Amino acid sequence: MKIRSAKDIGIAMRERRRLLGLTQDALAQRIGVGRQWVVGVERGRARPDVRLILRAMRVLGLVLEVRAESPSPSGLTAQKSVVAAVLRHARRGPS
């Protein structure tokens, strides 16, 4: 699934959560957040911390694959930089 918006992330998470037979409460507990956080993300309304999104994806067994929209080397370099920054931020753990 191509993710183009916060709503797309929420849809993917909701579909996977349901496939795994998890309630919003159960998912929230596994991630370490409140149920309202899950509700907000699934509705595309929340602007969640990247670390929490990555943690939720790990709990749900979802994989993030980043692809450049254009084949240009400069676009690919920019994408790699963004991904590297997100991963560095996520590895720092909760603040």
N, C-alpha and C positions, 0 to 999 in steps of 0.2 A: 504494500500500500504506500502510495506517495503521501508524505506528510507536508502539507502546505500551510497549515494553520494550527492554532491551539485546539480548535474543534476536532481536527483530524487526529491529533494525539489522543484526545478524549475518546473518540470513537474506537480507535484501535485498542485502547486500554479496556474500555467497557466490553468490547467483543471478546477479548482474551479472558477477562475476569469471568464473564459468564460461561465461556467454554470450559474454564477450569472449575466451575461450580462454586466460585467464591462470592460471598456477599461483599457489599461495600465495607461493612464493618470489619470483616475478616481481612480484606486487603489492606485497609487502613492500619490494622494492628501489625500486620507483617512489614509494612513500610515504616511504621512508627509515627503515624500522623493521625489526625482525627477524621472521622467519616466525612465531615463537611469538605475537607480537602479533596477527597476522592470525588465527591459529588461535583465540586467546582471544576475539577479537571475533566471529568467525563462530559460535562456540559460545555466545555471550552471557555468557561468564564474566568477561571483562576489564572493567575500569572505565577505559576509555581516556580520554586527554586529549581535550577537545573539538576542539582544533586538529588532532589526528591524524585524528579521525573526519571532519572537514571536508576535510582533505587527501585522505583515502581516497575520499570521495565525489566530489571533483573528478577524481581519477585515473580513477575508474570511470564518470564521466559521470552520476552520480546528482544529482538536484535535491532540495533540502530545501524543502518548502512548509509553512508553519506556518498552522494555522487554529485559531480559538478554538472550544472545545467549545460554548460558549453564545453567543448573539447579544448578550449584555449588553455595553454599552460598557466597564464596569469590567473584565470578563474580557478583552476585546480589548486594552485598555490594558496590562494585566498581561502578556499574551502578547507585545506589541510590546516591552515593557521587557526581558523575558527574551531575546528574539531579539537585540535591540540589544546587550545585555551579552555574549552568546555571540559575536557578530560582532566586537565590540571586542577581546575576549580572543583570538580566532583571528587577527586582523590583526596582533597584536603579534609573532607568529612564535615560534619555539622559544626557550625560556628558556636 
